[in-house]
């Protein structure tokens, strides 16, 4: 029987400074076979292409890899550091036009590639997370929560080894920076994600949260969740982090009005998650035809999943601006929002097009 695959993926960014264009994009994905099982401990051939302006736009850069998956089917690579087959990564003009990432894979480890998807690069790598959304840096086992909004004070850093993570903080209300709290894992740590006041560290099926309250106090570990299938990534906004497996997503939050960081809410998908986007107080995850939103109210309260929408054709991408996220397919766009004055995040309004959607633009956050 012919073997086919699909990928479930997440992006992390490695940068030399926050004011410069990154020279590599850290990328990880899980390869599954036609039976829905991970391709474990095997070689896969990967071709990465950067397209300009649209999902069918001109290829401005492409490169190839041969990667070995781990026991969970996960492989990692740094886009921009493969074997170039077209163009030069360092000369890509990220500031002109939108950019799209095309991924092709040969599950046999060769060059007989199959296109497994093309998705728009949103805030990564060239805009990062602008405005009030935090950004993060993950280099040499250090994860840093960087506050982009000058009105947001304090800071968090977690240092980790294979199975141990330790947190350092300074309180938003003042005082000395201090180490406080250690988290241990029974299997190797695989990844991290960070918001202004929270950091998540995760292994294959376990995720733990470190936080500091926006109103002051000590940094501390609080809350652990486990997944029934391998974790493949995470996404963060100002006060929340979402960690997800192929079809399950869980939210960690700290209330803008203060208190402890906590896990709250699980969303399940009937098909593999293929994208995630966040902005200020909201995050949206989407599969091929389904999108779900997670929010925390700007005025305080718990983080929660609220609202699901479905599309009649495959979702192509998403845009974010302030307290709004738009998800779109070929001819349909739907909006998720939270009011700046408080309340729940909700889907509201659908726009339909008589011809295929080509692109979009958002205002600053």
Secondary structure, 3 states (H helix, E strand, C coil): CCCCCEEEEEEEEECCCCCCCCCEEEEEEEEECCCCCECCCCEEEEEEEEEECCCCCEEEEEEEEEEECCCCCEEEEEECCCEEEECCHHHCCCCCCCEEEEEEEECCCCCCCEEEEEEEECCCCCCCCCCCCCEEEEECCEEEEECCCCCCCCEEEEEECCCEEEEEEECCCCCCCEEEEEEECCCCCCEEEECCCEEEEECCCEEEEEECCCCCCCCEEEEEEECCCCCCEEEECCCEEEEECCCEEEEEECCCCCCCCEEEEEEECCCCCCEEEEECCEEEEECCCEEEEEECCCCCCCCEEEEEEECCCCCCEEEEECCEEEEECCCEEEEEECCCCCCCCEEEEEEECCCCCCCCCCCCC
